Amino acid sequence: MEIIILGTGCAKCKTTFDVVQSVVADSGIGATVSKEEDILEIVKYNIMSLPAVVVDGEVKIKGYVPTKDEVLKVITV
């Protein structure tokens, strides 16, 4: 599983990255977590609000910092 956090480096984007990394580590799910801060790459996902969480190429969460429970739901479905 590939998880990408889309964001320009703001505090909410960094917090989202930390939350997702924590959930992946705690749950033992085999996933790679990366950040995408290049605005030209972010635009390709056709979203207008950041941060966003992309799971295997599909935007699952956008526009706010998710809770650990929300992240767990989208990566275990």
PDB file of N, CA, C and O in Angstrom, chain B, residues numbered from 101:
ATOM      1  N   MET B 101       0.849  -1.172   0.000  1.00  0.00           N
ATOM      2  CA  MET B 101       0.000   0.000   0.000  1.00  0.00           C
ATOM      3  C   MET B 101       0.893   1.233   0.000  1.00  0.00           C
ATOM      4  O   MET B 101       1.907   1.289   0.696  1.00  0.00           O
ATOM      5  N   GLU B 102       0.495   2.216  -0.794  1.00  0.00           N
ATOM      6  CA  GLU B 102       1.235   3.478  -0.851  1.00  0.00           C
ATOM      7  C   GLU B 102       0.332   4.603  -0.366  1.00  0.00           C
ATOM      8  O   GLU B 102      -0.778   4.784  -0.867  1.00  0.00           O
ATOM      9  N   ILE B 103       0.817   5.350   0.609  1.00  0.00           N
ATOM     10  CA  ILE B 103       0.073   6.482   1.159  1.00  0.00           C
ATOM     11  C   ILE B 103       0.903   7.738   0.924  1.00  0.00           C
ATOM     12  O   ILE B 103       2.078   7.800   1.285  1.00  0.00           O
ATOM     13  N   ILE B 104       0.271   8.739   0.312  1.00  0.00           N
ATOM     14  CA  ILE B 104       0.946  10.008   0.042  1.00  0.00           C
ATOM     15  C   ILE B 104       0.186  11.117   0.735  1.00  0.00           C
ATOM     16  O   ILE B 104      -1.037  11.215   0.627  1.00  0.00           O
ATOM     17  N   ILE B 105       0.925  11.954   1.450  1.00  0.00           N
ATOM     18  CA  ILE B 105       0.335  13.124   2.084  1.00  0.00           C
ATOM     19  C   ILE B 105       0.622  14.310   1.173  1.00  0.00           C
ATOM     20  O   ILE B 105       1.780  14.645   0.923  1.00  0.00           O
ATOM     21  N   LEU B 106      -0.431  14.939   0.682  1.00  0.00           N
ATOM     22  CA  LEU B 106      -0.277  16.106  -0.177  1.00  0.00           C
ATOM     23  C   LEU B 106      -0.345  17.354   0.677  1.00  0.00           C
ATOM     24  O   LEU B 106      -1.270  17.520   1.472  1.00  0.00           O
ATOM     25  N   GLY B 107       0.628  18.231   0.516  1.00  0.00           N
ATOM     26  CA  GLY B 107       0.644  19.476   1.268  1.00  0.00           C
ATOM     27  C   GLY B 107       1.872  20.279   0.951  1.00  0.00           C
ATOM     28  O   GLY B 107       2.883  19.741   0.499  1.00  0.00           O
ATOM     29  N   THR B 108       1.785  21.570   1.188  1.00  0.00           N
ATOM     30  CA  THR B 108       2.874  22.477   0.835  1.00  0.00           C
ATOM     31  C   THR B 108       3.883  22.679   1.950  1.00  0.00           C
ATOM     32  O   THR B 108       4.791  23.499   1.816  1.00  0.00           O
ATOM     33  N   GLY B 109       3.745  21.954   3.040  1.00  0.00           N
ATOM     34  CA  GLY B 109       4.702  22.073   4.137  1.00  0.00           C
ATOM     35  C   GLY B 109       4.191  22.874   5.308  1.00  0.00           C
ATOM     36  O   GLY B 109       4.960  23.216   6.206  1.00  0.00           O
ATOM     37  N   CYS B 110       2.900  23.183   5.318  1.00  0.00           N
ATOM     38  CA  CYS B 110       2.327  23.948   6.433  1.00  0.00           C
ATOM     39  C   CYS B 110       2.206  23.058   7.680  1.00  0.00           C
ATOM     40  O   CYS B 110       2.441  21.851   7.613  1.00  0.00           O
ATOM     41  N   ALA B 111       1.849  23.649   8.783  1.00  0.00           N
ATOM     42  CA  ALA B 111       1.744  22.909  10.044  1.00  0.00           C
ATOM     43  C   ALA B 111       0.698  21.797   9.966  1.00  0.00           C
ATOM     44  O   ALA B 111       0.927  20.703  10.481  1.00  0.00           O
ATOM     45  N   LYS B 112      -0.449  22.058   9.329  1.00  0.00           N
ATOM     46  CA  LYS B 112      -1.494  21.029   9.218  1.00  0.00           C
ATOM     47  C   LYS B 112      -1.009  19.857   8.370  1.00  0.00           C
ATOM     48  O   LYS B 112      -1.324  18.702   8.655  1.00  0.00           O
ATOM     49  N   CYS B 113      -0.250  20.160   7.337  1.00  0.00           N
ATOM     50  CA  CYS B 113       0.269  19.097   6.465  1.00  0.00           C
ATOM     51  C   CYS B 113       1.271  18.226   7.227  1.00  0.00           C
ATOM     52  O   CYS B 113       1.261  17.001   7.102  1.00  0.00           O
ATOM     53  N   LYS B 114       2.119  18.857   8.001  1.00  0.00           N
ATOM     54  CA  LYS B 114       3.103  18.118   8.792  1.00  0.00           C
ATOM     55  C   LYS B 114       2.419  17.271   9.861  1.00  0.00           C
ATOM     56  O   LYS B 114       2.825  16.136  10.108  1.00  0.00           O
ATOM     57  N   THR B 115       1.389  17.817  10.492  1.00  0.00           N
ATOM     58  CA  THR B 115       0.649  17.069  11.506  1.00  0.00           C
ATOM     59  C   THR B 115      -0.047  15.863  10.874  1.00  0.00           C
ATOM     60  O   THR B 115      -0.053  14.775  11.449  1.00  0.00           O
ATOM     61  N   THR B 116      -0.626  16.056   9.703  1.00  0.00           N
ATOM     62  CA  THR B 116      -1.281  14.949   8.999  1.00  0.00           C
ATOM     63  C   THR B 116      -0.287  13.841   8.704  1.00  0.00           C
ATOM     64  O   THR B 116      -0.593  12.665   8.898  1.00  0.00           O
ATOM     65  N   PHE B 117       0.906  14.205   8.236  1.00  0.00           N
ATOM     66  CA  PHE B 117       1.953  13.221   7.959  1.00  0.00           C
ATOM     67  C   PHE B 117       2.296  12.445   9.218  1.00  0.00           C
ATOM     68  O   PHE B 117       2.420  11.221   9.181  1.00  0.00           O
ATOM     69  N   ASP B 118       2.449  13.149  10.334  1.00  0.00           N
ATOM     70  CA  ASP B 118       2.785  12.493  11.605  1.00  0.00           C
ATOM     71  C   ASP B 118       1.674  11.541  12.060  1.00  0.00           C
ATOM     72  O   ASP B 118       1.955  10.441  12.535  1.00  0.00           O
ATOM     73  N   VAL B 119       0.417  11.962  11.915  1.00  0.00           N
ATOM     74  CA  VAL B 119      -0.714  11.123  12.319  1.00  0.00           C
ATOM     75  C   VAL B 119      -0.738   9.845  11.483  1.00  0.00           C
ATOM     76  O   VAL B 119      -0.897   8.749  12.021  1.00  0.00           O
ATOM     77  N   VAL B 120      -0.579   9.988  10.167  1.00  0.00           N
ATOM     78  CA  VAL B 120      -0.625   8.819   9.288  1.00  0.00           C
ATOM     79  C   VAL B 120       0.530   7.873   9.595  1.00  0.00           C
ATOM     80  O   VAL B 120       0.338   6.659   9.667  1.00  0.00           O
ATOM     81  N   GLN B 121       1.726   8.422   9.775  1.00  0.00           N
ATOM     82  CA  GLN B 121       2.874   7.570  10.112  1.00  0.00           C
ATOM     83  C   GLN B 121       2.636   6.816  11.414  1.00  0.00           C
ATOM     84  O   GLN B 121       2.968   5.635  11.516  1.00  0.00           O
ATOM     85  N   SER B 122       2.077   7.475  12.386  1.00  0.00           N
ATOM     86  CA  SER B 122       1.799   6.853  13.678  1.00  0.00           C
ATOM     87  C   SER B 122       0.804   5.708  13.537  1.00  0.00           C
ATOM     88  O   SER B 122       0.999   4.642  14.119  1.00  0.00           O
ATOM     89  N   VAL B 123      -0.258   5.920  12.770  1.00  0.00           N
ATOM     90  CA  VAL B 123      -1.270   4.883  12.578  1.00  0.00           C
ATOM     91  C   VAL B 123      -0.666   3.677  11.864  1.00  0.00           C
ATOM     92  O   VAL B 123      -0.927   2.536  12.247  1.00  0.00           O
ATOM     93  N   VAL B 124       0.127   3.916  10.843  1.00  0.00           N
ATOM     94  CA  VAL B 124       0.749   2.815  10.097  1.00  0.00           C
ATOM     95  C   VAL B 124       1.681   2.028  11.015  1.00  0.00           C
ATOM     96  O   VAL B 124       1.674   0.797  10.998  1.00  0.00           O
ATOM     97  N   ALA B 125       2.476   2.724  11.807  1.00  0.00           N
ATOM     98  CA  ALA B 125       3.408   2.051  12.717  1.00  0.00           C
ATOM     99  C   ALA B 125       2.667   1.252  13.791  1.00  0.00           C
ATOM    100  O   ALA B 125       3.034   0.115  14.087  1.00  0.00           O
ATOM    101  N   ASP B 126       1.627   1.847  14.369  1.00  0.00           N
ATOM    102  CA  ASP B 126       0.885   1.194  15.444  1.00  0.00           C
ATOM    103  C   ASP B 126       0.067   0.002  14.960  1.00  0.00           C
ATOM    104  O   ASP B 126      -0.110  -0.970  15.695  1.00  0.00           O
ATOM    105  N   SER B 127      -0.431   0.072  13.732  1.00  0.00           N
ATOM    106  CA  SER B 127      -1.316  -0.985  13.234  1.00  0.00           C
ATOM    107  C   SER B 127      -0.561  -2.147  12.598  1.00  0.00           C
ATOM    108  O   SER B 127      -1.119  -3.230  12.424  1.00  0.00           O
ATOM    109  N   GLY B 128       0.709  -1.923  12.248  1.00  0.00           N
ATOM    110  CA  GLY B 128       1.493  -2.980  11.627  1.00  0.00           C
ATOM    111  C   GLY B 128       1.149  -3.217  10.163  1.00  0.00           C
ATOM    112  O   GLY B 128       1.556  -4.222   9.581  1.00  0.00           O
ATOM    113  N   ILE B 129       0.409  -2.301   9.573  1.00  0.00           N
ATOM    114  CA  ILE B 129       0.042  -2.417   8.160  1.00  0.00           C
ATOM    115  C   ILE B 129       1.269  -2.122   7.309  1.00  0.00           C
ATOM    116  O   ILE B 129       1.995  -1.159   7.556  1.00  0.00           O
ATOM    117  N   GLY B 130       1.489  -2.960   6.307  1.00  0.00           N
ATOM    118  CA  GLY B 130       2.624  -2.758   5.417  1.00  0.00           C
ATOM    119  C   GLY B 130       2.333  -1.666   4.412  1.00  0.00           C
ATOM    120  O   GLY B 130       1.718  -1.920   3.377  1.00  0.00           O
ATOM    121  N   ALA B 131       2.763  -0.467   4.702  1.00  0.00           N
ATOM    122  CA  ALA B 131       2.499   0.662   3.814  1.00  0.00           C
ATOM    123  C   ALA B 131       3.699   1.595   3.811  1.00  0.00           C
ATOM    124  O   ALA B 131       4.406   1.727   4.810  1.00  0.00           O
ATOM    125  N   THR B 132       3.912   2.233   2.679  1.00  0.00           N
ATOM    126  CA  THR B 132       4.924   3.287   2.613  1.00  0.00           C
ATOM    127  C   THR B 132       4.204   4.618   2.705  1.00  0.00           C
ATOM    128  O   THR B 132       3.175   4.825   2.062  1.00  0.00           O
ATOM    129  N   VAL B 133       4.747   5.512   3.503  1.00  0.00           N
ATOM    130  CA  VAL B 133       4.152   6.834   3.684  1.00  0.00           C
ATOM    131  C   VAL B 133       5.145   7.864   3.183  1.00  0.00           C
ATOM    132  O   VAL B 133       6.304   7.882   3.599  1.00  0.00           O
ATOM    133  N   SER B 134       4.681   8.728   2.280  1.00  0.00           N
ATOM    134  CA  SER B 134       5.557   9.771   1.746  1.00  0.00           C
ATOM    135  C   SER B 134       4.796  11.091   1.684  1.00  0.00           C
ATOM    136  O   SER B 134       3.572  11.133   1.805  1.00  0.00           O
ATOM    137  N   LYS B 135       5.561  12.171   1.490  1.00  0.00           N
ATOM    138  CA  LYS B 135       4.972  13.503   1.380  1.00  0.00           C
ATOM    139  C   LYS B 135       5.199  14.020  -0.029  1.00  0.00           C
ATOM    140  O   LYS B 135       6.245  13.780  -0.631  1.00  0.00           O
ATOM    141  N   GLU B 136       4.210  14.731  -0.547  1.00  0.00           N
ATOM    142  CA  GLU B 136       4.358  15.410  -1.830  1.00  0.00           C
ATOM    143  C   GLU B 136       4.105  16.889  -1.600  1.00  0.00           C
ATOM    144  O   GLU B 136       2.988  17.292  -1.275  1.00  0.00           O
ATOM    145  N   GLU B 137       5.149  17.699  -1.771  1.00  0.00           N
ATOM    146  CA  GLU B 137       5.037  19.130  -1.530  1.00  0.00           C
ATOM    147  C   GLU B 137       5.119  19.953  -2.816  1.00  0.00           C
ATOM    148  O   GLU B 137       4.953  21.172  -2.778  1.00  0.00           O
ATOM    149  N   ASP B 138       5.370  19.307  -3.940  1.00  0.00           N
ATOM    150  CA  ASP B 138       5.465  20.002  -5.229  1.00  0.00           C
ATOM    151  C   ASP B 138       4.055  20.336  -5.714  1.00  0.00           C
ATOM    152  O   ASP B 138       3.259  19.440  -5.993  1.00  0.00           O
ATOM    153  N   ILE B 139       3.756  21.630  -5.812  1.00  0.00           N
ATOM    154  CA  ILE B 139       2.409  22.069  -6.165  1.00  0.00           C
ATOM    155  C   ILE B 139       1.982  21.559  -7.534  1.00  0.00           C
ATOM    156  O   ILE B 139       0.796  21.307  -7.748  1.00  0.00           O
ATOM    157  N   LEU B 140       2.912  21.401  -8.460  1.00  0.00           N
ATOM    158  CA  LEU B 140       2.570  20.892  -9.782  1.00  0.00           C
ATOM    159  C   LEU B 140       2.124  19.430  -9.726  1.00  0.00           C
ATOM    160  O   LEU B 140       1.265  19.014 -10.503  1.00  0.00           O
ATOM    161  N   GLU B 141       2.698  18.659  -8.817  1.00  0.00           N
ATOM    162  CA  GLU B 141       2.265  17.274  -8.620  1.00  0.00           C
ATOM    163  C   GLU B 141       0.930  17.218  -7.877  1.00  0.00           C
ATOM    164  O   GLU B 141       0.076  16.386  -8.185  1.00  0.00           O
ATOM    165  N   ILE B 142       0.756  18.099  -6.905  1.00  0.00           N
ATOM    166  CA  ILE B 142      -0.479  18.131  -6.117  1.00  0.00           C
ATOM    167  C   ILE B 142      -1.675  18.460  -7.011  1.00  0.00           C
ATOM    168  O   ILE B 142      -2.751  17.885  -6.849  1.00  0.00           O
ATOM    169  N   VAL B 143      -1.487  19.382  -7.949  1.00  0.00           N
ATOM    170  CA  VAL B 143      -2.567  19.798  -8.852  1.00  0.00           C
ATOM    171  C   VAL B 143      -3.090  18.619  -9.668  1.00  0.00           C
ATOM    172  O   VAL B 143      -4.262  18.608 -10.044  1.00  0.00           O
ATOM    173  N   LYS B 144      -2.263  17.648  -9.942  1.00  0.00           N
ATOM    174  CA  LYS B 144      -2.678  16.477 -10.729  1.00  0.00           C
ATOM    175  C   LYS B 144      -3.775  15.673 -10.035  1.00  0.00           C
ATOM    176  O   LYS B 144      -4.482  14.905 -10.688  1.00  0.00           O
ATOM    177  N   TYR B 145      -3.925  15.838  -8.734  1.00  0.00           N
ATOM    178  CA  TYR B 145      -4.960  15.114  -7.998  1.00  0.00           C
ATOM    179  C   TYR B 145      -6.307  15.835  -8.021  1.00  0.00           C
ATOM    180  O   TYR B 145      -7.294  15.329  -7.487  1.00  0.00           O
ATOM    181  N   ASN B 146      -6.345  17.009  -8.635  1.00  0.00           N
ATOM    182  CA  ASN B 146      -7.584  17.761  -8.833  1.00  0.00           C
ATOM    183  C   ASN B 146      -8.319  18.056  -7.525  1.00  0.00           C
ATOM    184  O   ASN B 146      -9.529  17.857  -7.421  1.00  0.00           O
ATOM    185  N   ILE B 147      -7.578  18.527  -6.543  1.00  0.00           N
ATOM    186  CA  ILE B 147      -8.180  18.915  -5.265  1.00  0.00           C
ATOM    187  C   ILE B 147      -7.868  20.381  -5.006  1.00  0.00           C
ATOM    188  O   ILE B 147      -6.886  20.918  -5.518  1.00  0.00           O
ATOM    189  N   MET B 148      -8.713  21.020  -4.209  1.00  0.00           N
ATOM    190  CA  MET B 148      -8.543  22.441  -3.941  1.00  0.00           C
ATOM    191  C   MET B 148      -8.194  22.737  -2.487  1.00  0.00           C
ATOM    192  O   MET B 148      -7.886  23.881  -2.151  1.00  0.00           O
ATOM    193  N   SER B 149      -8.237  21.737  -1.625  1.00  0.00           N
ATOM    194  CA  SER B 149      -7.956  21.993  -0.218  1.00  0.00           C
ATOM    195  C   SER B 149      -6.941  20.987   0.308  1.00  0.00           C
ATOM    196  O   SER B 149      -6.998  19.796   0.003  1.00  0.00           O
ATOM    197  N   LEU B 150      -6.022  21.495   1.096  1.00  0.00           N
ATOM    198  CA  LEU B 150      -4.953  20.682   1.668  1.00  0.00           C
ATOM    199  C   LEU B 150      -5.037  20.752   3.182  1.00  0.00           C
ATOM    200  O   LEU B 150      -5.616  21.699   3.715  1.00  0.00           O
ATOM    201  N   PRO B 151      -4.489  19.800   3.876  1.00  0.00           N
ATOM    202  CA  PRO B 151      -3.767  18.619   3.419  1.00  0.00           C
ATOM    203  C   PRO B 151      -4.721  17.571   2.851  1.00  0.00           C
ATOM    204  O   PRO B 151      -5.936  17.649   3.030  1.00  0.00           O
ATOM    205  N   ALA B 152      -4.140  16.593   2.164  1.00  0.00           N
ATOM    206  CA  ALA B 152      -4.927  15.493   1.621  1.00  0.00           C
ATOM    207  C   ALA B 152      -4.160  14.191   1.828  1.00  0.00           C
ATOM    208  O   ALA B 152      -2.929  14.175   1.848  1.00  0.00           O
ATOM    209  N   VAL B 153      -4.899  13.114   1.980  1.00  0.00           N
ATOM    210  CA  VAL B 153      -4.316  11.785   2.143  1.00  0.00           C
ATOM    211  C   VAL B 153      -4.729  10.946   0.936  1.00  0.00           C
ATOM    212  O   VAL B 153      -5.916  10.760   0.671  1.00  0.00           O
ATOM    213  N   VAL B 154      -3.732  10.445   0.211  1.00  0.00           N
ATOM    214  CA  VAL B 154      -3.968   9.634  -0.977  1.00  0.00           C
ATOM    215  C   VAL B 154      -3.543   8.203  -0.656  1.00  0.00           C
ATOM    216  O   VAL B 154      -2.412   7.964  -0.233  1.00  0.00           O
ATOM    217  N   VAL B 155      -4.458   7.254  -0.861  1.00  0.00           N
ATOM    218  CA  VAL B 155      -4.170   5.842  -0.610  1.00  0.00           C
ATOM    219  C   VAL B 155      -4.254   5.109  -1.945  1.00  0.00           C
ATOM    220  O   VAL B 155      -5.307   5.061  -2.580  1.00  0.00           O
ATOM    221  N   ASP B 156      -3.130   4.543  -2.354  1.00  0.00           N
ATOM    222  CA  ASP B 156      -3.049   3.815  -3.624  1.00  0.00           C
ATOM    223  C   ASP B 156      -3.648   4.607  -4.786  1.00  0.00           C
ATOM    224  O   ASP B 156      -4.410   4.070  -5.589  1.00  0.00           O
ATOM    225  N   GLY B 157      -3.293   5.892  -4.863  1.00  0.00           N
ATOM    226  CA  GLY B 157      -3.699   6.732  -5.984  1.00  0.00           C
ATOM    227  C   GLY B 157      -5.059   7.389  -5.866  1.00  0.00           C
ATOM    228  O   GLY B 157      -5.439   8.161  -6.746  1.00  0.00           O
ATOM    229  N   GLU B 158      -5.806   7.108  -4.804  1.00  0.00           N
ATOM    230  CA  GLU B 158      -7.144   7.669  -4.630  1.00  0.00           C
ATOM    231  C   GLU B 158      -7.180   8.598  -3.420  1.00  0.00           C
ATOM    232  O   GLU B 158      -6.765   8.215  -2.326  1.00  0.00           O
ATOM    233  N   VAL B 159      -7.678   9.822  -3.619  1.00  0.00           N
ATOM    234  CA  VAL B 159      -7.789  10.786  -2.522  1.00  0.00           C
ATOM    235  C   VAL B 159      -8.877  10.303  -1.576  1.00  0.00           C
ATOM    236  O   VAL B 159     -10.030  10.139  -1.972  1.00  0.00           O
ATOM    237  N   LYS B 160      -8.500  10.079  -0.324  1.00  0.00           N
ATOM    238  CA  LYS B 160      -9.438   9.564   0.681  1.00  0.00           C
ATOM    239  C   LYS B 160      -9.871  10.633   1.686  1.00  0.00           C
ATOM    240  O   LYS B 160     -11.009  10.627   2.156  1.00  0.00           O
ATOM    241  N   ILE B 161      -8.950  11.554   2.014  1.00  0.00           N
ATOM    242  CA  ILE B 161      -9.234  12.599   2.998  1.00  0.00           C
ATOM    243  C   ILE B 161      -8.656  13.887   2.435  1.00  0.00           C
ATOM    244  O   ILE B 161      -7.547  13.888   1.900  1.00  0.00           O
ATOM    245  N   LYS B 162      -9.404  14.996   2.551  1.00  0.00           N
ATOM    246  CA  LYS B 162      -8.865  16.266   2.081  1.00  0.00           C
ATOM    247  C   LYS B 162      -9.435  17.430   2.868  1.00  0.00           C
ATOM    248  O   LYS B 162     -10.598  17.424   3.273  1.00  0.00           O
ATOM    249  N   GLY B 163      -8.588  18.428   3.074  1.00  0.00           N
ATOM    250  CA  GLY B 163      -9.029  19.682   3.660  1.00  0.00           C
ATOM    251  C   GLY B 163      -8.919  19.832   5.157  1.00  0.00           C
ATOM    252  O   GLY B 163      -9.235  20.898   5.685  1.00  0.00           O
ATOM    253  N   TYR B 164      -8.478  18.795   5.867  1.00  0.00           N
ATOM    254  CA  TYR B 164      -8.361  18.898   7.325  1.00  0.00           C
ATOM    255  C   TYR B 164      -7.388  17.844   7.842  1.00  0.00           C
ATOM    256  O   TYR B 164      -7.021  16.909   7.129  1.00  0.00           O
ATOM    257  N   VAL B 165      -6.981  18.016   9.092  1.00  0.00           N
ATOM    258  CA  VAL B 165      -6.107  17.033   9.729  1.00  0.00           C
ATOM    259  C   VAL B 165      -6.990  15.915  10.272  1.00  0.00           C
ATOM    260  O   VAL B 165      -7.824  16.159  11.145  1.00  0.00           O
ATOM    261  N   PRO B 166      -6.820  14.691   9.770  1.00  0.00           N
ATOM    262  CA  PRO B 166      -7.676  13.591  10.218  1.00  0.00           C
ATOM    263  C   PRO B 166      -7.261  13.062  11.586  1.00  0.00           C
ATOM    264  O   PRO B 166      -6.124  13.241  12.021  1.00  0.00           O
ATOM    265  N   THR B 167      -8.206  12.410  12.252  1.00  0.00           N
ATOM    266  CA  THR B 167      -7.891  11.733  13.508  1.00  0.00           C
ATOM    267  C   THR B 167      -7.262  10.383  13.183  1.00  0.00           C
ATOM    268  O   THR B 167      -7.314   9.922  12.043  1.00  0.00           O
ATOM    269  N   LYS B 168      -6.675   9.764  14.182  1.00  0.00           N
ATOM    270  CA  LYS B 168      -6.088   8.436  13.980  1.00  0.00           C
ATOM    271  C   LYS B 168      -7.158   7.428  13.568  1.00  0.00           C
ATOM    272  O   LYS B 168      -6.898   6.564  12.730  1.00  0.00           O
ATOM    273  N   ASP B 169      -8.344   7.525  14.136  1.00  0.00           N
ATOM    274  CA  ASP B 169      -9.428   6.610  13.785  1.00  0.00           C
ATOM    275  C   ASP B 169      -9.842   6.765  12.321  1.00  0.00           C
ATOM    276  O   ASP B 169     -10.099   5.775  11.637  1.00  0.00           O
ATOM    277  N   GLU B 170      -9.904   8.011  11.845  1.00  0.00           N
ATOM    278  CA  GLU B 170     -10.268   8.245  10.445  1.00  0.00           C
ATOM    279  C   GLU B 170      -9.223   7.656   9.505  1.00  0.00           C
ATOM    280  O   GLU B 170      -9.565   7.053   8.488  1.00  0.00           O
ATOM    281  N   VAL B 171      -7.971   7.829   9.841  1.00  0.00           N
ATOM    282  CA  VAL B 171      -6.899   7.279   9.015  1.00  0.00           C
ATOM    283  C   VAL B 171      -6.977   5.754   9.003  1.00  0.00           C
ATOM    284  O   VAL B 171      -6.864   5.131   7.947  1.00  0.00           O
ATOM    285  N   LEU B 172      -7.167   5.167  10.154  1.00  0.00           N
ATOM    286  CA  LEU B 172      -7.261   3.711  10.254  1.00  0.00           C
ATOM    287  C   LEU B 172      -8.404   3.167   9.389  1.00  0.00           C
ATOM    288  O   LEU B 172      -8.252   2.129   8.744  1.00  0.00           O
ATOM    289  N   LYS B 173      -9.533   3.855   9.374  1.00  0.00           N
ATOM    290  CA  LYS B 173     -10.676   3.424   8.564  1.00  0.00           C
ATOM    291  C   LYS B 173     -10.332   3.420   7.076  1.00  0.00           C
ATOM    292  O   LYS B 173     -10.676   2.473   6.369  1.00  0.00           O
ATOM    293  N   VAL B 174      -9.663   4.456   6.594  1.00  0.00           N
ATOM    294  CA  VAL B 174      -9.402   4.526   5.151  1.00  0.00           C
ATOM    295  C   VAL B 174      -8.281   3.613   4.700  1.00  0.00           C
ATOM    296  O   VAL B 174      -8.215   3.266   3.520  1.00  0.00           O
ATOM    297  N   ILE B 175      -7.393   3.211   5.605  1.00  0.00           N
ATOM    298  CA  ILE B 175      -6.310   2.329   5.167  1.00  0.00           C
ATOM    299  C   ILE B 175      -6.614   0.846   5.412  1.00  0.00           C
ATOM    300  O   ILE B 175      -5.865  -0.021   4.961  1.00  0.00           O
ATOM    301  N   THR B 176      -7.697   0.557   6.115  1.00  0.00           N
ATOM    302  CA  THR B 176      -8.029  -0.840   6.352  1.00  0.00           C
ATOM    303  C   THR B 176      -9.250  -1.298   5.556  1.00  0.00           C
ATOM    304  O   THR B 176      -9.674  -2.447   5.683  1.00  0.00           O
ATOM    305  N   VAL B 177      -9.807  -0.428   4.751  1.00  0.00           N
ATOM    306  CA  VAL B 177     -10.992  -0.795   3.935  1.00  0.00           C
ATOM    307  C   VAL B 177     -10.544  -1.469   2.672  1.00  0.00           C
ATOM    308  O   VAL B 177     -11.375  -1.856   1.850  1.00  0.00           O
TER     309      VAL B 177
END
